[in-house]
Amino acid sequence: MVNYATAAVEKTGVMRGLVSTKRVPLGSEVYNRLLETLYDEAAALDERRFDDWVAYLEKDLVYTAPLRLTRNGPNKDRDVVRTMKHFDENYESILMRTGRLAKSAWAEDPPSRTRRFVTNVRVAQHDTSGEYEVVSYLYVERSRFDNPHNETISAERRDVWRLVDGAYKLANREIIVDQSTLGMSNFAIFL
């Protein structure tokens, strides 16, 4: 039983990484296609090709980033708070945000220059046929205006990708940011 308020499972363990034990081996066709999809998704976002990125999203998408706390003592591993979020998006809200970013959004005018690095990808079969649990690490460098100092953020992404008509579509993404105090001025970019 998952306690959705924190990262703890039954108050004894901590939910980290993959939940499923049905691993998809590295180098397999499924693993390679999902890895390629993650790389193509990152390139679409870095290149501000929002229509291409939205094509990767399922209509029932859940896209969230819970808060991260710094805790001491016996609760030090219970540091992800799922009752409060940096953002809690769905397909429709993503369409609104990408539409605004494609035209004019003051937080992204001029647009940020970003570089996403996706690593440590682990894949497992989900309980639902045709769905895969994909955990990856994300590191983002973001350049704003003429500032010589880039903003950075790192996170673990916990995804569910669904095979639809021969292509993988993102059905769920939970972004666990490593920082409890964000190193970016805003989340006008997608993670």
C-alpha positions, 0 to 999 in steps of 0.5 A: 500500500503506497502512502501518497503523502510521502515516498514511503511504502507501508512506512517501512520501505521507501519507494525508489525507482522501479516498482515492477520486478518484470525488468526489460533487459538492456539492449532488447528491442523494447528497451532500445525503442523506449530509450530512442523515444526518450532521446527524441522527446528530449530533442523535441523539447530542447528544439522547442518543437512542442507539436512534436512533443505533444504527439508523444502524449496520451490523452489521459496523461497525468504529469506531476512534480511533487515537492521535495523536503529535507528531513532528519531523523527517522523520517529522513527517507520520507522526503517526497510530498505528493499532497503538494506539487510544483505542478499537476498537469493533464493533456489539456493543460499541457496543450494550453501551456505549449500553445502559449509558449509557441506564441508568446509567454512572458516567462519565456520571452525570449525563450530559454535555451535548454539541453536535457540529458537523459540517463540511467534508464531502467525499464520494466513491464507494467501490470497492464499489457502494452505498458512499460514503467520507465525510470530515468534520471534527467539533468537540464541546463538552461540558459536565460537572456545573456546571463553567463551562468546557467540554471540547472536542475536534476530529477528522477522521472517515473514514467508509464509509456504505452504502446499505441499503434506501434509507437510509445506514448507517455501516459504518466510522468512523476518528476521527483526533483532532487532539490528542495529549493529550486535552482531555476527561476521558474518551471516555464520549461517541461521536464 
